[in-house]
């Protein structure tokens, strides 16, 4: 595979495309504990962006704060603009007009995200009625059946009358996707939508997600800890650790030439095909600290092999291009291929 | 379709020299009766499963939810009984033995489960948890032995007095492994031991299992839905679907040259960085109808 010209094209997209979501200085705190710190990124229409990191890195909190669904004891500051709306304004009345219409989310657990006492057709129709995409029940029901057909459920008219417990995990996730896509959202957020599913079902759901957003030219924010999934689904990736974005850029660039040692470690430790002389996998030293107990300065420095005194200060963001960069004093250097091999 | 692929050329009789020898095991479950007029529906969890595991082998079982892999594991571990068929563990038929005669099995075969929180008693201290199999079998256990076991899995010995909730998921899985090793088993059975863990922790736990299997010359039975993990861990693998083993062979053989259409579909569906960076989209993970028909022609 040739990687020589990866840096040349930082973005495949024309620069005039409008930003659907612009997040600036997003922080989430529980009292004095900072759980997400000064996160910023932009997603354009039709763009698929991945957010990766291990448990406790702040990925889900970032998504929940955009949806206005943070638990009461957590507060979000900063700004997140979706069109004319500020998602962090805290204005619940305004947000309820946006949520489910302009911004929608698919959660990890399809078992708990659906209402067990409502027929699934009714749950899809509800999304259409609440936001007045359909004004009467009959046409809302027809719209629901149409959406259930789009997500590949067989015999959608019959399926619409069934209850969630009658479906498997993969089918429930299809129903969740039908609800999320009901109002052609400008931004779809998926939080680990396939983690609980079998690998063949995962492939079908990922395909549906990508086709769903492509047909609607929606922006996608896809959260996962699985690097291979994010590389398959997304064009661009944000790497999160300790509540901060430590690296971002196009998938091919970040996964073939990672700059941050955490990204490099994550890629190495995910790769089960590469082993050392004793047949052992590469690992990242130690484990992810509990929320709010990351070191000051660089959050990764207590697990990093390259950490020095300098890392006690917070590393500034080094910008390599549009939405591409890293936060590290000692970035991984890559020899230019083609010269040494 | 299943018959098209020669699953095995095993002898009909179980092999007493194998560590585990399974022949034609079936297990049916009767589900709750839902009608007065009809008999309760029956689920055929296992429909004639046969295989041998040799001493020191690392044997993998892969398949998706509901394929019967957990039922198979429970029968091998003597936690459930087969409806028909034979299971020999180190030459002893365990299928018809009452619980009081399974003591040898409880010592020689140990299990680690997927959910490390669900399998550790939250009200017991770590030291008591690790000592429990020794206590249950009436063996000696000293503080030094327990601390030594914990150290061997990378948990500091002073963890003895702490409770499971004070540890992270990866550490809890290490504690489960220490407990499994306490009675010095010869067979180590792991049911999805890394599925609930983050990638960086997954690598650490897989390395630990590999170290222990090497050092203690254990026979490993490793069950997972994740084919890439099984490829890394095991020498030989059985692919299960709908209560049957549809393909069995060395990992290289099964992964590089799968014969059964189900195995092919399963392998195609795994997203990998390599495939993705070469431009694979989710649609490429789906088994296309035309490739499926070619597979069938190949077998004919």
Interface residues (C-beta under 8 A of the other chain):
Chain A: X1 X54 X55 X169 X198 X199 X200 X201 X202 X203 X204 X206 X207 X209 X210 X211 X225 X226 X227 X228 X229 X231 X232 X233 X251 X252 X255 X256 X265 X266 X267 X269 X270 X271 X272 X273 X275 X279 X280 X281 X282 X283 X284 X287 X288
Chain B: X64 X65 X168 X169 X170 X171 X198 X199 X200 X201 X202 X203 X204 X206 X207 X210 X211 X225 X226 X227 X228 X229 X231 X232 X265 X266 X268 X269 X270 X271 X272 X273 X275 X276 X277 X278 X280 X281 X282 X283 X285 X286 X287
